[in-house]
Amino acid sequence: MTASHHNIPSPPAATLINGSNSGGFMPMRRHRMMMHMSFFWGHSAEVLFTGWPGPDRPAMYAISLVFVFLLGVLVEWLSHSRLIKPGTNIVTAGLLRTCLYTVRSGVSYLVMLAVMSFNGGVFLATLGGHAVGFLVFGSGVWKKSGGSGIERPSDLPPMRCG
């Protein structure tokens, strides 16, 4: 081990296998990946999974944008859905709401992780998915006029930041 000018030891060249004391050491290969800390444009990005869509694969990049767009639409659909029928047993309704809330949270985190690729196309696809999803499911544009005027709220509470 060598020390830097700050007296911080450098990491060892070999790492113990499975944390056992069997004496077996295996050198670890360090895979260096470019990590953007500001938005960039281009189809060579990693979105959600290592190696996906991959460098120089514009068709897979387009598929990843469609996937992220659909995730945004799904979040909005879950946020404005009315899947639980009125009169459902309160325990059953509570369990269903909890499942819907969990799925919405998980999908929202996937969208957040996709945006953290810092790719401008992914960001725009996410915004587009949320916008189209809200337009279709939350804006009321396609609601029939008339009726009692009392609208049943969605099954889930609104998403909050913070």
N, C-alpha and C positions, 0 to 999 in steps of 0.2 A: 504494500500500500504506500502511496505517496500522499503527501499533504500539500494542499494549495497554500497560497499566501495568507489565507484566512484560518489556517490550521484546521480545516475540515477534511477528514480523510476521504479519499476517493473510494468508490464502491469496489468490492473484490471482483477479480476477473472470473471467478468460478462461484457457483451457487450450490449449496447443499441440496441433494435430490430429496424431494418429499419431506424435508425437514428431519430426516432420520440421521442418526449418528453412525451410519454404516461405513463411513469413510469414503463413500462414492461422491465425487464431485463431477458436475457436468457444466461445461462452459455455457453461459447463456448468450444467445445472439440478440443483439439489440436492433430492433427494426425501427428506423427513424422515419417518421411520417411528417409531412408538411402540415402544420396546424395553423390555419388562418385565424387571425384575431381581428380582422375587419372584413367587410363584405367583399367578395370578388365575383367576377363573371367568368363563366367557362363551364364546359361540360365534363371536365376532369375533376370530379369531387367524390367524396365518400359520404353517403347519406344513410344513416341508421346502422349499417353493418359494414364491417371491414371488407374492403374490396368491392363494395356495391355502390354505385353502378360500375365502378372501375374506370381507369384512365382510358381515354380515346375510344369510348364506346357511346357515341351520341344516341343511339337507339335505346340503350339501357338507361341513359340519363333521362331521356324523354319519358320512359316508363316510370322512373323514380319520381318525376315531377307529377305525373298523373296519379301515382300512388299517394303522394303527399297531399295533392289537391283533394282526393277522395277522403283522406283522413280528416281534413278540415271540414268537409261536408258532413261526415259522420259525427264529428263533435257537435256541430250545430243541430243535426237531427236529434241526437240524444238529448241535447239541452232543451229542445222544444217539443219533444214527443209526448204523446198521451197514450201510452200503451196499457196502463192499468185501468181496467174498467171500473166505473163508479159502482159502489156496493161490494167491492172485493173485501174479503176478510182483512182486518187491520194488520194482523201479523203477516199474512201473505203479501199484502201491499207494501209493508215495511221492508220485507225481505227482497221483493222485486225492486223497490227503489234503491236499496243498498247495492244490489247487483248492477243496476243501471248506472248508479253513481260511480261505482268502482270501474266499470268498463269505460265510462266517459273520462274519468281521471287518467286511466292508463293510456287511452288514445291521445288525450291532451298532452301527456308527457312524451309520447312518441313524436307528436308534431313539434313539441319544443326541442327535442333532441335533433330532429331533422333540420330545424332552423339553425341550430348551433353548428351546422356544417359551414355556416357563414357564406353560403352560396346564394347569390342574388336571385337566381332562378327558383331555388327552393323556397326562398322567402316570398317571392311573388306568387308561387303556386299555393303556398299556405294561405296568404291573404285572399287569393281568389277563391279557394275552397271555403274559407269562412264566410266570405261575402255571398257567394252563390248559395251556400247552405242557409245563411240567415235570410236571404231573399226568398227562398223557397219555403222554409219551415218556420221562420220567426217573424217576418215582416207583416204578414196578414194580407199580402197582395192577392192571393188566390182564395181567400176565405169568402164563403157565401154571405151575402148581406141578408139581414132579416134574422128571425129567430128571437130568442128572449133578450138578446143584448148582453147576457151574462156569459162570459167565456170562462171555461174551466182552465185553471193554470196548468202548465206543464208538470210532468211527474217529478222533475228534479229542480232543486233551487238554482238560481242563476250562478254562473261561475264568478268567482271573485279573485282578485289579485291581492295578495297580502294578508 
